[in-house]
Amino acid sequence: MIIRRARKSDFPFVYPILKQIFDEMQMKSIESLPEDQFYSLMKLGFISEDYRYSYRRIWVAEDHGKVTGILDMYPYKDQKIIDVVLRHNYADAGLPISTVIFDDQEAWPHEWYIDALAVHPDHWGEHIASRLMDEAEQVALAHGYHIISLNVDKENPRAQVLYKHKGYEIEKSMTIGDRTYDHMIKKI
């Protein structure tokens, strides 16, 4: 298995893994969109340079040419631009410019933030998420960050166990969309 930066051509393989997260979040803003519109919007975002889920922010785990896991991350300071950049593509996806998909603050100053970490269900238990988290720490350090953070759904005990095992500690609880999450940090 290798871990590498995503390429624009990875979208068809990244999207189904990323969609697992969206489905679990049960966000009304996503559920209200027709599937084909949401797919088109995510594709436009993925191939853009600055969107939250841009290929430039995603690393993939690849095994024998197949994407088995994804990691999306960025510095706190990018939170101000990660969603705004996609608004000019809303019309291309058939959405009104007033559409809001993500609007909750998820990271705080001085944090390198793991926005999304997911593994294809066929590869659960293969330590892929753990290896992706190790990669996140290296990337954060290379960018001069010494705090790495993530949010975990309070109803996801499997992920909570992994994050605690990797040294993350709960800093606070917060709401994203309609769900309650623990904001966890690790000093690196």
FENHU-V533588 format. One record per residue. RES is the residue in three letters. SS is DSSP state (a for helix, b for strand, c for the rest). Layout:
res={RES & RES}
ss={SS & SS}
//
This chain:
res={MET & ILE & ILE & ARG & ARG & ALA & ARG & LYS & SER & ASP & PHE & PRO & PHE & VAL & TYR & PRO & ILE & LEU & LYS & GLN & ILE & PHE & ASP & GLU & MET & GLN & MET & LYS & SER & ILE & GLU & SER & LEU & PRO & GLU & ASP & GLN & PHE & TYR & SER & LEU & MET & LYS & LEU & GLY & PHE & ILE & SER & GLU & ASP & TYR & ARG & TYR & SER & TYR & ARG & ARG & ILE & TRP & VAL & ALA & GLU & ASP & HIS & GLY & LYS & VAL & THR & GLY & ILE & LEU & ASP & MET & TYR & PRO & TYR & LYS & ASP & GLN & LYS & ILE & ILE & ASP & VAL & VAL & LEU & ARG & HIS & ASN & TYR & ALA & ASP & ALA & GLY & LEU & PRO & ILE & SER & THR & VAL & ILE & PHE & ASP & ASP & GLN & GLU & ALA & TRP & PRO & HIS & GLU & TRP & TYR & ILE & ASP & ALA & LEU & ALA & VAL & HIS & PRO & ASP & HIS & TRP & GLY & GLU & HIS & ILE & ALA & SER & ARG & LEU & MET & ASP & GLU & ALA & GLU & GLN & VAL & ALA & LEU & ALA & HIS & GLY & TYR & HIS & ILE & ILE & SER & LEU & ASN & VAL & ASP & LYS & GLU & ASN & PRO & ARG & ALA & GLN & VAL & LEU & TYR & LYS & HIS & LYS & GLY & TYR & GLU & ILE & GLU & LYS & SER & MET & THR & ILE & GLY & ASP & ARG & THR & TYR & ASP & HIS & MET & ILE & LYS & LYS & ILE}
ss={c & b & b & b & b & c & c & a & a & a & a & a & a & a & a & a & a & a & a & a & a & a & a & a & a & c & c & a & a & a & a & c & c & c & a & a & a & a & a & a & a & a & a & a & a & a & a & c & c & c & c & c & c & c & a & a & a & b & b & b & b & b & b & c & c & b & b & b & b & b & b & b & b & b & b & a & a & a & a & a & c & c & c & a & a & a & a & a & a & c & a & a & a & c & c & c & c & c & c & c & c & c & c & c & c & c & c & c & c & c & c & b & b & b & b & b & b & b & b & c & a & a & a & c & c & c & c & a & a & a & a & a & a & a & a & a & a & a & a & a & a & a & c & c & c & c & b & b & b & b & b & b & b & c & c & c & a & a & a & a & a & a & a & a & a & c & c & c & b & b & b & b & b & b & b & b & c & c & b & b & b & b & b & b & b & b & b & c}
//
